[in-house]
Amino acid sequence: MPISNLELDECLPDENLSVLAFLAFKLPATASTNQLMRPEKFVSDSLPNVNNLRDMVDLTSPPKHIVEALQKLANTPAVKSILCPHESGSGGRHYHPKLAAYWARIISIREAQSKWQCALDNILHRIGCKPTSNLLHNVYGTLSWLPWTGDLLRNIHNNSIKRSQLSAFLTTKWLSDDHELLMLDLVKDNMVQAGQDHAFVENTAFTLLLAAAYHD
């Protein structure tokens, strides 16, 4: 029986897991980069002969550049199965082409784990430096119930904020135009809630335009 997308999804971390539970979720390891690896060595025109889901999800995933190429190859009619030359003892095993999409999901999730882990490490470090800070302890407590992915809905403009953006605000890597624009949107929301509709908030380009106008 073919393996369904739903069955593969069930092997991935639930989107409602808290950040702390998400960081405890163990993902398959990634194979080390090998210059001799070629995407073409991972595909076959033979039909799959492995239908055990557990045999698929426990496999070490190839490096990111291999997986990206495999996703394209797996959608071509000539490719019937995926091979695993990076796995010892996998000779003769042909896996379902959906394995390529599963590996891509794993890589994306692993990158999300890395960002949240960096955020957690930074918060724990700051708590160590300021153990009496209620703010830092409240932020850490939030990670025990805040889902690791999805959207945070906002009521005023009916927009949403990706939870993945929040991890950057717990580190020192948040000062970008995108993050500043996000904070300005939150300021606008707060002003509307406070009934200050007469005020106008400029975007991050305003100071550059003001300086250019001054020099002109």
Beta strands, then each sheet from edge to edge (+ up, - down):
strand 1: 43-44
strand 2: 81-82
strand 3: 151-153
strand 4: 160-162
sheet 1: 1+ 2-
sheet 2: 3+ 4-
end
